[in-house]
Amino acid sequence: MSSVLVLALTGAGLILLGLHALIVKVHLLRKILALNIISSGIFLLLAGLAARTPGGEPDPVPQAMVLTGIVVAVAATALALALLLALRSATGRTRLDDDNGQ
């Protein structure tokens, strides 16, 4: 098995695992972690695409996209955690429960 295939399968597995956690989990911190797992899977897929050039040299464009994506993911995680803290201080809850008036 080539390293590109390993990167692609691991990335796809991380994306599926993150999507499952994003749909199933109710706690907001776990949803934020699920989004980080999804972004890690996408980064692995892009790194695998960067290694697929026929000349043997990796393509710098997907590598630059991965580096930029890591910076954006860290900033989005910080924003999400700040919003989670604001929600907890305002409501005392960290879950997105169904509020049907019950």
C-alpha positions in Angstrom: 0.0 0.0 0.0 1.4 3.4 -0.9 1.6 6.3 1.5 -0.8 8.3 -0.6 -3.5 5.6 -0.1 -2.8 5.4 3.6 -3.2 9.2 3.9 -6.4 9.1 1.9 -8.0 6.3 3.8 -7.0 7.8 7.2 -8.3 11.2 6.1 -11.6 9.7 4.9 -11.9 7.7 8.2 -11.3 10.9 10.3 -13.9 12.8 8.2 -16.5 10.0 8.7 -15.7 9.7 12.4 -16.1 13.5 12.9 -19.3 13.6 10.9 -20.8 10.9 13.1 -19.8 12.7 16.3 -21.1 16.0 14.9 -24.5 14.4 14.3 -24.8 12.2 17.4 -23.3 14.3 20.2 -25.3 16.9 22.0 -22.6 18.6 24.1 -21.2 21.6 22.3 -17.6 21.0 23.3 -17.8 17.6 21.7 -19.2 19.1 18.5 -16.3 21.6 18.4 -13.9 18.6 18.8 -15.7 16.8 16.0 -15.2 19.8 13.7 -11.5 19.7 14.5 -11.4 16.0 13.6 -13.1 16.7 10.3 -10.6 19.4 9.5 -7.7 17.1 10.4 -9.1 14.5 7.9 -9.3 17.1 5.2 -5.8 18.2 5.9 -4.6 14.6 5.5 -6.5 14.3 2.2 -4.9 17.5 0.9 -1.4 16.3 2.0 -2.1 13.1 0.1 -3.0 15.0 -3.0 0.2 17.0 -2.7 2.3 13.8 -2.8 0.7 12.6 -6.0 2.8 14.5 -8.5 4.5 12.3 -11.1 7.9 14.0 -10.8 8.4 13.1 -7.2 8.4 16.6 -5.9 5.3 17.5 -3.8 3.0 20.1 -5.1 3.4 23.3 -3.0 -0.2 24.5 -3.5 -2.0 21.8 -1.4 0.8 22.2 1.2 0.1 25.9 1.4 -3.6 25.2 1.6 -3.0 22.8 4.5 -0.9 25.4 6.4 -3.5 28.1 5.8 -6.3 25.7 6.9 -4.5 24.9 10.1 -4.3 28.6 11.0 -8.0 29.1 10.1 -9.0 26.0 12.1 -7.2 27.3 15.2 -8.9 30.7 14.9 -12.3 29.1 14.3 -11.8 26.8 17.3 -10.8 29.7 19.5 -14.0 31.6 18.4 -16.2 28.6 19.0 -14.8 28.1 22.5 -15.3 31.7 23.3 -18.9 31.5 22.1 -19.3 28.3 24.2 -18.1 30.1 27.3 -20.4 33.1 26.6 -23.3 30.7 26.2 -22.5 28.9 29.4 -22.2 32.2 31.4 -25.5 33.4 29.9 -27.6 30.3 30.2 -25.6 27.9 32.4 -25.9 25.2 29.8 -23.4 23.7 27.3 -25.8 21.6 25.4 -28.2 22.3 22.5 -31.3 20.6 23.9 -34.6 20.7 22.1 -36.6 23.5 23.8 -40.2 22.7 23.0 -41.5 24.6 25.9 -41.3 21.5 28.2 
